[in-house]
Amino acid sequence: MLRSPVWQRLLHDVYIHRDSPVDHRTWCRAVALILPAGAAIGGLSAAHLWGFETREARVSVVLPHNRWIRADDRLLPHRTSLVAGDLTCNDGLPVTTPVRTAFDLGRRLGRADALALLDAMLRRRLLRRPALQQMIKQRFTWPGSARLAGLVRVADSRAESPMESRLRLLLLDARLPSAVPQFEIRDPAGRLLGRVDLCWPDLGLIAEYDGDHHRSKVQFRRDVARLNALRMAGWTVLRFTADDVLRNPRHLIATVSAALAEAADRR
């Protein structure tokens, strides 16, 4: 029956009906069926199960040092030390806890991706900063722990997108004055003019990241009206795109630095 075209083989001894959709969560469910005792879904796959998008096709698993799993191209195994508090269940699947997931990915991902994940986990209240700081303190000898400790100090639950986190990290690494994320600007009557991505309130300066959703006609009109209202209220607004953040960071930093200096001179 399993050799018939009705069934699709996912892994050794794991099959799924041909009409069933196969996404990353499905692959995680398949892998969970063959995990040895004490192992769990971890890394980017754990982040996916906790509600975050991932481009990794393989399923990440964490294994105690004395366990093994059959090799497969769809698996990304990682042997590590695990204690009971590192693991939990998510929708019936064994998975690393949010704090252990943040601890692992915060040490392994690039700094910008790691900060974006930390920001998002804090924003969704899946992660408590003191709990992660305690884990870092307990495992300070693990590779990447010192770097992660620095990122935890600047992580901010107010950030609302990965690109906002990247932009903020660029400015922090350039040692520019810290900006306030998602700052609400109101007119003298108290009416909301806009909630901006990054703001230096004392200097009257705003920096915003414009994603692809700003390209639609309706959003473009809204952006123009909002921009005019902010400028009429005396604010200087800088707008950046993915190309600025990812490909021209030096020019972006120079632009913000010059704008900060100019704003400080006006004050």
N, C-alpha and C positions, 0 to 999 in steps of 0.2 A: 504494500500500500504506500509506503514512504517513497518508493522509487517511482511512483506515478507522478504525472505533472501537476497533480492537485496540491502537492506539498513541496515547500521550498526549504532546502537545508541551509541553516544559518551557521551552526557550529557542529562539532562532533556530538552526535546523539541529540541535537536540538533542531527541531523542524517547526515550520509555521505554515499555515494555510496560504496558498498562493494569492488569495484575495485580500489578505490582511495587509494593511499599510505597515511599512517598515521604516521607522524613524530612529533617532538615537536612543530614545527611551525604550523602544522595542529591543534594540540591541543590548541595552543594559539589562533588560529583563531576561534575555537569552543568556547573557554571560552569568547572571546571578544563579542560574540553574546549575552551572558547572563550577562555581567557586568552592574552593576547599574551606573547611572550618576555620574561622578567624579572619578570613579575607573579606573584602568589601569593594564596592565601586568607589573610586577616589578621583582625585585630580579634576580635570576639566569635565569628565563625565559626572562626577558628583556635583559640580557647579551647575551642570545642565539640569540634573534632577532637582536641585534647589531653585530652579527657575531662571537660570542665566543662559544666554545663547552661547554656543560654541561651534567653531568651525572644524574641530577635531573629529575625524570620522571614526577613529579607533576608540574602543572603550578602555578607559583607564581603570586599572584595578590596583589595590594595595594588598600586599601579601606579607604575612609574618615571615621572618627569615627561614623558618623551618618548614614552609609550605611551598608547593609548586603547582603549576597549572599547565595544561597542555598548550603548547605554542600554537598561535593562530595569528594570521595577518590582521585580524580585526581587534586584537588585544594589545594593550600597552601596559605590561605589568611593571610594578615597582615594588621591590622588597624593602621593607622598612620596619621600624619598631612600632608596635601598636599596643595600646592599653585599652581596657574596657571603655573608658570615657571618650575614646577617639571615634567610636562607631555607634551608629544608631540605625533606625529604619525609616525609609521614605517611601510611602506608597507600597509597603511590603518588601522593599528591596534593601539589602544591607549596604550602607553608605557611610562615608566619613561624615562626622558632624560638621555643621557650618564652620565652627572655629578651627577644626583640624583641616577642613578643606581650604580655608583662608590661609592657614599656616603653611600648607604644602604649596599652594599656587603662588602665594605671596613671595616665596623663596625661589620659585622656579621660573615664573613668567618674567618677561621684560618688565622694567619698572613701571612703565606707563600702563601696560595691561594689568599689572598687579594692583596699582593704585585705583584704576577704574573698577576692578572687582571689589576692592575693599570699600570704596565709596558706595557702590551699589548694595553691598551686603549690609552696610551700616544704615543706608537709607531705608531698606526694606525691613530693618530690625531683625535680621537673621543673625547678626553678629553684634556682640558687645565688645567694645574696645578693651575694657579691663580683662576680659576673659582671654582675648588673644595676647595681650601683653603678658599675662601670667604664663601662658603656654610658651611664649618666647623666652621668658626668664627661666623657666624650668628646662628648656632645651636650647640654651644659648650656644652650645657647642655645635649644633647642627649647621650644616652649610647654608648660608644665606640668611641666618637668623638676624645678624646685625643689620643687614640691608633692610630686611622686613621691619625691624623695630623703627628705623627711620621713616619708612612709608606709613606705618601706623600712626606716627605722631602728626602727619600732615593729612591723613585721610579725613574726609568731610562728608557727612551724611546729606548735606544740602546739594551736592553735585547731582545733576539729573541726566547725564549722558556720559558715555566713555570718552567722547571727544572733549567735553568740558573738563574732564579729569586730566586728559593729556595736555590741554592748554594750560591748566593751572600748574601742572608739574613743570612744564617748560619755563614758566615765569618764576616759579620757586627755585628751580635749578640755576636760573640766571641771577638769583639773589635780588630780585626786584621786591618791592614792598608787597606784603600779602594782600590779596583782594578778598572781598566778601562774596561768597557764592550766593546766587539766587537772591539778590538784594531787591527789596521792594521800594520803588520810587513813587512818591506821591506829590501832588501839587499842594499849594498852601491851604486849599479847602479839604485836603485829605483824600482826594480822588486818586485812584491808582493809575499811574501813567505806564507802568510796566514793571515786570519782575525780570531783572537782567542777570546774565550768566555770571559775570564777574564785575565787581564794582569797588572803586576806591572812593567812598563817600566824602571823605574830607577834602578830596581833590577834584570832585565833580567829574570823574573819569569812569567810563564804562568800556568793557571789552566783551564782545559777544561772538559766539561760534554759530555760524549759519550752516545748518545741515541741508541735505537735499530737499527736505520738506518745505524749505523756504522758496523753492523754485516755482511752486504753483501760483497761478494768477491771484487766487483769493488770498493766499498767505503773503504774496508780494505786496498787495494793496494794504494789508494790515500792517506789514512791516514798515512801509513808507509812512503811514499815518502815525505809527508808534514812534518812529525815528524823529519825525518832525516835532511831535509833542515833547520828546525828551530834549531835543535841541532848543526848542523855545523855552524850556524850563531851565536852560543854562548848562546842560550836561554835554560833555564831549563823548561821542560814541565811536569806538573802533569796532569794525566787523571783520571777522576772519573766516576762512573756509578750510576744508580739509587739506587743500593744497598748501595753504600757509602753515598749518600745524605739522603736516607730515613731510613736506618737501622743502619748505623755506623757513625753518624755525629761526635761523639767525636774523632774517629780515623781520620776522614777526617780533622777536625780542627787541630789536633795534627800534621798531616802530613804537612799541609800548614804552620802552625806556625814554624815548624822546617825548612822548605824550605826557609821561609822568613828570619829567623835568619841566616841561612847558606849563603844566597845570600847577606845579609847585611854585613857579615864578609868578603866576597870576595871583596866587593866594598871598 
